[in-house]
Amino acid sequence: MEMLGKYVDGYVLPVPTAKLDAYRAMAREAGRVWRDHGALAFVECVAEDVKPGTHTSFPQAVKLEPDETVIFSWIVFASRAERDRINAAVMEDERIKQWHEREPVFDGKRMFWGGFDVLVEA
């Protein structure tokens, strides 16, 4: 997929391994919602080969606990303006609003995210 000129939101968060199936179900639902509103791609990945580093690492960044795993995810948009429009629509979507009534699947205080312009695609 050609991504140059596109915009990407990236996320890293810890998920208790016991709640990984619940997270997967939530992520599938989230992917449908973001795609329904116009996101070009929605990807969720679970750590398989991430080790603590000397200075920094994925586990250190989220203060990973022994019974948790790291999730790395991203959403692709056509542009920053499209990202802003889509994210606003997603936050008003009833499928997302009802999540506030559910038991949390992960600790959002240790999640981090940001928006990025695509610099290189090889």
N, C-alpha and C positions, 0 to 999 in steps of 0.2 A: 504494500500500500504506500503510495507517495505521501509523505508527511511534511515535506518542506513547506514552510509558510503556515503550518498548522500550529495549534496550541495544545499543550498537554498539562493536565493536573496530575500530580504524583502524590502518593500517600504511602506512609509506612506506619504500621501499628502492631501492637502485641495482641494475640488472641490466645486464651486458655485452650490447650489441646483438647480438653474435654468438651469445649464448645465449638470445635472446628466445623462440625456438620451443620450446626445452627448458623455459624458465620457464612458457610458456603450457600445455604438457602437464602440468607439475607442478601448476599452479594449477587446471586442470580436474579433476585427480585430487583435489586438496585440497578443492575445492568439493563434489565428490560425498561425500567423507568427512564434512565438516562438516554438509552437508544430511542425510546418512544418520543423523547423531546428533541432529538437531533444529534446526540453524540455520535461520532463516527466509529469509535471503538471503546470497549470497557473491558479491562483485563485485571484479574486478581491472581496473585501468585503466592504460594506458601513456601516458606524457607525450606531448603533442602541441603544447601551447602553454605551456611553462614556461621562463621566462628567469631568469638570475641577477639577484638584486635588489641594491639598494644595501646593505641591512642583513641581509636574510634572504630565503630562497626555498627551493623544493623542491630545486634542484640544490645549493645551499649546505648545506642541512640534511643531505644524505647524502654530502657531499664528492664530488660527481659527477665522474667522470673523462671525458675526451673520447670514449672508446669505449663509454660507458654511457648508459642512459636511466633515467628515474625511473618506478617503479611506485607507484601509490596504490590502496589496496584497503581494503575494509571487509566485516565480517561482522555481520549483524543477528540478534539474539536476542530472545526474548520478555521477558527480564528479566536482571538481573545474576546471580541464582541459576541460571538456565538457562545463561547463558554459562559460569559456573564448572563446572557439571555437564558440559556439552557439551565444553568444552575438555579437561577431565580424561579424558573418554571418548575423544576424538580422540587424545590423547597415548598412550593404550594400544592404539589401533587398529594392527593389523599393517601396514596400508597406509602408515601414517605412520612407524612404527618402521623400516621397511626403507629409508627415505630416508637414514638415517645411513650406509648402505653405499654410497650414490651419490656421485659427484663433485658438489660444491656448484655450484649454478646462480647464486648471488649471494653477496655479502659480507655475512653476517649481522651483522658488527660495526658496519656503517654503517646498519643498519635501525633504525627506531624505531617504537613502537606505543603504544597506550593504549586504555583503556576509557572509554566516554562514555554518559551518559544523554542521551536525545533531549530537546532543549529546545523546539524549534519544528519543525513540519513545515508547509510552506505549499503 
